[in-house]
């Protein structure tokens, strides 16, 4: 191809609501752009989501054009409080379908990527009506309701786990491919030394990174607070607790003996430093959502997993059990575990560096660093882009 003889490739992206849907989409966009550029294409991207979803903020931060539509989520087993929400969402659905159809018709994408969340259904249906190829990506083992709908007419179905094939409609299984779950690539290139300096940590003392997600977890925060005096005798803790918990846990830190107080570092949120935190951490304590599992295995970190119970299809407990059975983590699978159980698991790992090293190796062996590239290639294949 001669210089200046470049073609345009239009990619319509939909998905969001949570980081588990949003960040794989963002990472994949970068991988598609890199591969498209190498093949002589200029990538044009439009992201469609909800105005109040995480995807709106993430797309703006990364300079990706964004269009908001109305979207409704029908809860299959609503409680009394959710009946009103279900009724309101029933009226949003036809509005969202109309908005999606107009956007897709005007944009005329070469290919559509859907990464999950109920906002995907209107765009997926619109792509079907326009005859555009739809690549659907599923992060979890069992399909969410939105993806069970889209799987019936998606051109290709990209899965994180081979076992997910059994959850697909029979006629859809021949269109499935296992790509893994894309993660933000910078997470595997952290600098541990910068974390020691930034948070005032002590090199040589085992570091626990505790997180319940960006908003924090009441269960995990409470368990950590209860075992701090014992835990800090043999480790230091960097605790992403969420903005709503920082005052309480800062007060808990102030009540500790002076020699232990300097070992506990509660923070509301870990942002751009996450790669460095992963590099420095000896053990991670966290939930076991699909995105978290993809990151822990990519960076190869031993972990103690406390699943969110219940989660859709008991997905988090399945994830935690899978890593534990693979030797890559310890899992606390009880519905209401006591903090003493968490302390027992952590003490066992803190006292045995060999076990930690074996778990790190096992975790790394499960990681898919090429997931974004694999998914990007599926998208380009569906768009008819030749290498």
Secondary structure, DSSP 8 states (H G I E B T S, - for coil): --TT--EEEEEEEE--SSHHHHHHHHHHHHHHHHHHHHTTEEEEEEEEE-TTSHHHHHHHHTT--EEE-------TT--HHHHHHHHHHHHHHHHHHHHHHHHHHHH--SEEEE-SSTTHHHHHHHHHHHT-EEEEEE-SSS--HHHHHHTTT-SEEEESSGGGGGGS-GGGGGGEEE------GGGGS--HHHHHHHHT--TTS-EEEEES-TT--HHHHHHHHHHHHHHTTS-EEEEE--TTTHHHHHHHHHTS-HHHHTTEEEES---TTHHHHHHH-SEEEE---HHHHHHHHHHT--EEEE--SS-GGGHHHHHHHHHHHTTSEEEE--TT--HHHHHHHHHHHHT-HHHHHHHHHHHHHH--TTHHHHHHHHHHHHHT---
